[in-house]
Protein backbone atom coordinates (compact mmCIF):
# COMPACT_ATOMS: atom_id res chain seq x y z
CA UNK A 1 0.00 0.00 0.00
CA UNK A 2 2.82 2.37 0.90
CA UNK A 3 4.57 1.66 -2.39
CA UNK A 4 1.38 2.37 -4.33
CA UNK A 5 0.96 5.72 -2.59
CA UNK A 6 4.59 6.57 -3.28
CA UNK A 7 4.10 5.83 -6.96
CA UNK A 8 1.04 8.07 -7.09
CA UNK A 9 3.09 11.01 -5.78
CA UNK A 10 5.42 10.81 -8.77
CA UNK A 11 3.91 12.56 -11.77
CA UNK A 12 4.76 11.01 -15.17
CA UNK A 13 7.56 13.04 -16.72
CA UNK A 14 7.00 14.73 -20.05
CA UNK A 15 4.12 16.90 -21.16
CA UNK A 16 0.67 15.60 -22.03
CA UNK A 17 1.44 16.15 -25.72
CA UNK A 18 4.68 14.18 -25.36
CA UNK A 19 2.91 11.23 -23.72
CA UNK A 20 0.11 11.24 -26.33
CA UNK A 21 2.51 11.34 -29.30
CA UNK A 22 4.74 8.73 -27.69
CA UNK A 23 1.81 6.31 -27.38
CA UNK A 24 0.73 7.06 -30.94
CA UNK A 25 4.24 6.32 -32.17
CA UNK A 26 4.27 3.09 -30.14
CA UNK A 27 1.07 1.87 -31.80
CA UNK A 28 1.94 2.82 -35.38
CA UNK A 29 5.57 1.70 -35.26
CA UNK A 30 4.83 -1.59 -33.48
CA UNK A 31 2.04 -2.46 -35.89
CA UNK A 32 4.29 -1.80 -38.90
CA UNK A 33 7.16 -3.83 -37.42
CA UNK A 34 4.85 -6.73 -36.54
CA UNK A 35 3.54 -6.90 -40.11
CA UNK A 36 6.94 -6.56 -41.80
CA UNK A 37 8.69 -9.08 -39.55
CA UNK A 38 5.93 -11.67 -39.35
CA UNK A 39 7.47 -14.02 -41.93
CA UNK A 40 11.15 -13.56 -40.84
CA UNK A 41 10.21 -14.20 -37.21
CA UNK A 42 8.21 -17.26 -38.25
CA UNK A 43 11.30 -18.61 -40.05
CA UNK A 44 13.45 -18.00 -36.95
CA UNK A 45 10.86 -19.85 -34.86
CA UNK A 46 11.21 -22.87 -37.14
CA UNK A 47 15.02 -22.76 -36.83
CA UNK A 48 14.80 -22.54 -33.03
CA UNK A 49 12.45 -25.52 -32.95
CA UNK A 50 14.70 -27.56 -35.25
CA UNK A 51 17.77 -26.96 -33.07
CA UNK A 52 16.17 -27.73 -29.71
CA UNK A 53 12.87 -29.02 -28.42
CA UNK A 54 10.34 -26.72 -26.77
CA UNK A 55 8.29 -23.70 -27.75
CA UNK A 56 10.24 -21.08 -29.74
CA UNK A 57 8.41 -18.28 -27.92
CA UNK A 58 8.21 -17.90 -24.15
CA UNK A 59 7.02 -15.35 -21.60
CA UNK A 60 9.01 -13.78 -18.78
CA UNK A 61 7.38 -12.10 -15.80
CA UNK A 62 8.50 -8.52 -15.23
CA UNK A 63 7.32 -5.46 -13.31
CA UNK A 64 5.38 -2.94 -15.38
CA UNK A 65 4.12 0.57 -14.79
CA UNK A 66 2.63 1.08 -11.35
CA UNK A 67 4.13 -2.20 -10.11
CA UNK A 68 1.80 -4.32 -12.24
CA UNK A 69 3.09 -7.80 -13.11
CA UNK A 70 3.42 -8.21 -16.88
CA UNK A 71 4.47 -11.07 -19.16
CA UNK A 72 6.92 -10.03 -21.87
CA UNK A 73 7.39 -12.22 -24.95
CA UNK A 74 10.75 -13.33 -26.32
CA UNK A 75 12.09 -15.77 -28.87
CA UNK A 76 13.84 -18.60 -27.05
CA UNK A 77 17.61 -18.29 -27.38
CA UNK A 78 18.49 -20.95 -24.80
CA UNK A 79 17.92 -24.65 -24.26
CA UNK A 80 14.40 -25.55 -23.18
CA UNK A 81 15.40 -26.31 -19.56
CA UNK A 82 17.49 -23.13 -19.13
CA UNK A 83 15.68 -22.45 -15.85
CA UNK A 84 17.70 -25.25 -14.27
CA UNK A 85 20.69 -22.97 -13.79
CA UNK A 86 22.53 -25.37 -11.46
CA UNK A 87 22.72 -27.89 -14.32
CA UNK A 88 24.55 -25.57 -16.70
CA UNK A 89 26.32 -22.79 -14.78
CA UNK A 90 29.57 -22.87 -12.85
CA UNK A 91 29.68 -21.53 -9.26
CA UNK A 92 31.17 -18.26 -10.54
CA UNK A 93 28.47 -17.92 -13.19
CA UNK A 94 25.78 -18.71 -10.63
CA UNK A 95 26.96 -15.81 -8.46
CA UNK A 96 26.83 -13.48 -11.46
CA UNK A 97 23.40 -14.77 -12.44
CA UNK A 98 22.00 -14.15 -8.96
CA UNK A 99 22.92 -10.46 -9.25
CA UNK A 100 22.43 -9.67 -12.94
CA UNK A 101 20.19 -12.51 -14.20
CA UNK A 102 22.74 -12.73 -17.05
CA UNK A 103 26.15 -14.35 -17.29
CA UNK A 104 29.18 -14.14 -19.55
CA UNK A 105 29.69 -17.06 -21.97
CA UNK A 106 26.37 -18.61 -20.98
CA UNK A 107 26.48 -22.33 -21.96
CA UNK A 108 22.68 -22.47 -22.17
CA UNK A 109 22.56 -20.30 -25.30
CA UNK A 110 21.99 -22.23 -28.54
CA UNK A 111 23.67 -21.53 -31.89
CA UNK A 112 20.53 -19.91 -33.26
CA UNK A 113 20.20 -18.10 -29.93
CA UNK A 114 23.67 -16.57 -30.27
CA UNK A 115 22.72 -15.06 -33.61
CA UNK A 116 19.32 -13.68 -32.59
CA UNK A 117 20.80 -12.20 -29.41
CA UNK A 118 23.59 -10.42 -31.27
CA UNK A 119 21.01 -8.69 -33.45
CA UNK A 120 18.38 -8.44 -30.66
CA UNK A 121 15.97 -10.44 -32.82
CA UNK A 122 14.87 -12.31 -29.70
CA UNK A 123 13.12 -9.11 -28.58
CA UNK A 124 10.88 -8.82 -31.66
CA UNK A 125 7.74 -10.46 -30.15
CA UNK A 126 7.69 -7.67 -27.56
CA UNK A 127 6.11 -5.35 -30.13
CA UNK A 128 2.95 -7.34 -29.37
CA UNK A 129 3.43 -6.29 -25.73
CA UNK A 130 3.57 -2.68 -26.92
CA UNK A 131 0.32 -3.05 -28.84
CA UNK A 132 -1.21 -4.60 -25.71
CA UNK A 133 -0.14 -1.58 -23.64
CA UNK A 134 2.30 -3.38 -21.34
CA UNK A 135 5.43 -1.85 -22.87
CA UNK A 136 6.53 1.22 -24.79
CA UNK A 137 9.05 1.07 -27.63
CA UNK A 138 11.41 3.23 -25.57
CA UNK A 139 11.67 3.26 -21.79
CA UNK A 140 13.51 1.70 -18.86
CA UNK A 141 14.18 -1.99 -19.47
CA UNK A 142 11.54 -4.11 -17.67
CA UNK A 143 13.09 -5.88 -14.69
CA UNK A 144 12.12 -8.65 -12.30
CA UNK A 145 10.61 -7.94 -8.90
CA UNK A 146 13.73 -9.33 -7.24
CA UNK A 147 15.92 -6.90 -9.21
CA UNK A 148 13.60 -4.04 -8.24
CA UNK A 149 13.78 -4.91 -4.55
CA UNK A 150 17.53 -5.53 -4.49
CA UNK A 151 18.82 -2.57 -6.45
CA UNK A 152 16.43 0.37 -5.96
CA UNK A 153 15.44 2.38 -2.91
CA UNK A 154 11.73 2.97 -2.19
CA UNK A 155 11.95 6.44 -3.71
CA UNK A 156 13.75 5.13 -6.80
CA UNK A 157 11.16 2.37 -7.21
CA UNK A 158 8.41 4.96 -7.28
CA UNK A 159 10.22 6.92 -10.00
CA UNK A 160 11.04 3.88 -12.10
CA UNK A 161 7.50 2.49 -11.95
CA UNK A 162 5.90 5.82 -12.84
CA UNK A 163 6.60 5.24 -16.54
CA UNK A 164 6.02 2.44 -19.01
CA UNK A 165 9.03 0.11 -19.42
CA UNK A 166 10.38 -0.22 -22.94
CA UNK A 167 11.72 -2.69 -25.47
CA UNK A 168 14.81 -0.52 -25.71
CA UNK A 169 16.07 2.51 -23.84
CA UNK A 170 19.02 4.54 -22.66
CA UNK A 171 20.74 1.55 -21.05
CA UNK A 172 20.74 -0.46 -24.29
CA UNK A 173 21.76 2.54 -26.38
CA UNK A 174 24.75 3.51 -24.22
CA UNK A 175 26.80 1.36 -21.84
CA UNK A 176 24.47 -1.66 -21.95
CA UNK A 177 26.41 -4.71 -20.69
CA UNK A 178 29.19 -2.61 -19.16
CA UNK A 179 26.62 -0.92 -16.90
CA UNK A 180 25.54 -3.45 -14.27
CA UNK A 181 23.30 -3.39 -11.23
CA UNK A 182 26.28 -4.44 -9.13
CA UNK A 183 28.25 -1.33 -10.13
CA UNK A 184 25.20 0.87 -9.64
CA UNK A 185 25.58 2.38 -13.12
CA UNK A 186 22.56 0.68 -14.63
CA UNK A 187 20.25 2.13 -11.97
CA UNK A 188 21.64 5.60 -12.64
CA UNK A 189 21.10 5.26 -16.40
CA UNK A 190 17.52 4.01 -16.09
CA UNK A 191 16.57 6.72 -13.58
CA UNK A 192 18.28 9.40 -15.69
CA UNK A 193 15.96 8.50 -18.54
CA UNK A 194 12.86 8.59 -16.33
CA UNK A 195 13.75 12.01 -14.94
CA UNK A 196 14.70 13.57 -18.29
CA UNK A 197 12.64 11.79 -20.93
CA UNK A 198 11.64 13.87 -23.92
CA UNK A 199 11.57 13.58 -27.71
CA UNK A 200 15.29 14.28 -27.96
CA UNK A 201 16.12 11.62 -25.36
CA UNK A 202 13.89 9.08 -27.10
CA UNK A 203 15.55 9.80 -30.43
CA UNK A 204 18.97 9.24 -28.85
CA UNK A 205 17.78 5.89 -27.49
CA UNK A 206 16.14 4.91 -30.78
CA UNK A 207 19.19 5.61 -32.97
CA UNK A 208 21.66 4.33 -30.36
CA UNK A 209 19.89 0.99 -30.28
CA UNK A 210 20.80 0.29 -33.91
CA UNK A 211 24.46 0.78 -33.04
CA UNK A 212 24.08 -1.70 -30.18
CA UNK A 213 22.35 -4.19 -32.50
CA UNK A 214 24.56 -3.92 -35.58
CA UNK A 215 27.71 -2.05 -34.51
CA UNK A 216 31.11 -3.53 -33.77
CA UNK A 217 30.56 -3.51 -30.02
CA UNK A 218 27.39 -5.57 -30.04
CA UNK A 219 27.50 -8.49 -27.64
CA UNK A 220 24.00 -9.86 -27.54
CA UNK A 221 24.45 -10.78 -23.93
N, C-alpha and C positions, 0 to 999 in steps of 0.2 A: 504493500500500500504506500509506504514511504517513497519507494522508488518511482511509483506511478505519479505521485504528487510532484516529485522532483522533476520528472520529465515534462510535466505540464507547465512548469515555471520557465522552461527554456523555449523561447519562441523560435520557430523555424527560421533559419537565416535566409537572406535573399528576399527581394520584394515579391508582392503577389504576382506581378507580371512575370517575373523570373520563374517562379514556381509553376505558373500556368504554361508558359512556353516550354519549360523543361519537360513537363509531363506530355505535352503535345509532341515534342521531339521524340520522347521515349516511345510513344505509341506508333508514330509514323516510321521511325527508323527501325524499330524492332519488327514491325510487320513486314517491311521491305526485306530485311535480312532473313527472316524466317522463310519467306517465299523463295528468295534467290538461293539459299543454302539448303533447301529441303532435300534435293537429290544428292549433293555432295555429302551431307551428313548421313543420309541413308546408306550411301556406299561405305562410309567409315564405320557405321554400325555393323554392316556385314563383315568387314575386315576384323573388327573387334571380336565378333562372335566366332569367326573362323579360327582366330588365334587362341582363344580361351573360352571356356564354357561360362554361362551366366548372361544375364541381361546386359546389353551394351549401354543402357542408360540407367542411372541410379539417382536417388535423391539423398541429399545431406540436410540434416536439421541445422538451422542457423537462427540467430536472433535478428528479427526485423525491426522496423520502426515502431517505437513505443514499447519495445520489449516483447513483441509478438513472435511466437515460434513460427518459422517458415521452412518450407522444404525447397531447396534449390536443386535444379536438375543439372547433371553433368554426364558427359560421355565417359564410360569406364576406361581408365588408363592403367588400371592395376589388375592383378589376378583376382578372381572372384571372391576368394577368402582373405582379402587384404586386411579385413578387420582383425584377424588373428595376428596381431603385431609381434607377439612373442615367437611365433613360428618363423618369421622372416628377418627380424631386426636383431642386430647385435646389441649388447648392453649399452654401448655408447650411443647408438642410434635410438634406442628406446628412451634414453634420457633426453635427447634432442626432440624426439616426437612428443614427449610429455609436455614440453614447453611450447613448441612451435606448431605441432600437429603436421610437421613436414620434416623430412630428413634428407641429407645429402646422399647421393648414390643409392637411392631406395631400390632394393632388390625386388620389390613387389611390382614395379612398373614393367609393363609388357613392351615389346618392340613397337607395336602400333601406338601404345601409350606414350612412348618417348617422343614420337613424331607429333602427335596431337597436342602434347604439352608444350613442346617447343614453339608451336605456332598458336597456342591457346585455343585450339579447335575444340578441346574438351569443354570449354565454357559456352559453346554455341547454343545448347538447349536452354540456357538461362534467359534468352530473349523471350521465351514463353513465360518465364517468371515476371518479366517486365510487363508483358501484355496483361498478365493476371494482377498486376499492381503490387507484387511483393518486392520487386527490385526496381531500381532506376538503371539506365545505361551507365551513368557516372555517379559515383558516391563512395563512401567508405566501404571497404570490402566486408561482406557479411561474415561474422565470426561466430564461434560456438559460445554457448553460455558459460562454459568453463573458462574460455579465453577472456570473456567479458569480466568475469568475477576475479580472475587472477591478475589481470594487467591494467585495470582501470579503477580509479577511485569512484565513489558514489557520484560526485559532481561530474566527472568525465563520462560516466555511463549515461547520465542524463543528457549531456551534450551529444554524444555519439548516437543515441537512440532517438534523437529529435528529428533526424532526417532519414530518408530512404537509403538503405545500402545499395551498392551498385555492382554491376558486372565488372567494371574497371574503375580506376580512380587515381588519385595522386600517388598512392603507394606503388601501384603497378607501373605508373608512368615515370617514376623517378628512381629511388633506390631499390625498390622491390625486394629481392632476396637478401640484399645486404642490410636492409633495415628490419631488424627482428624485434619481437616483443621483449626478449631477454635484454637487449641493449637499451630498450625504451624508445628507440627511434621510430619504430612503426606507430606507436601510440601518438607520438608527436605529429607525424605526417597526417594520420587520419583525422586528428582533432584540428589540425591547421586547415584542412579542407572544410570541415564542418563550420568553422568560425569565419572563413573567408570565401565561401563558395559564391560564385558569380559566373557570368557567361565567359569571361576571360579565363577563369580558373578551369571551367569545364572544357574549354577548347584546348588548354594546355594538357589536360588529362587525356582528352580524346586523341590528339595528335601524338602525344608521348607514348600512348599504348601501342601504336604501330611500330615504333622503334623497339619497344620491349618484345613485340611479337616477331618481328622480322629483322631486327638489327643484329649486329655482331655479338652484342652482349646478352642476347636472349639465353635463358637457361631452362625455361620450362619446368622449373622446380615446383 
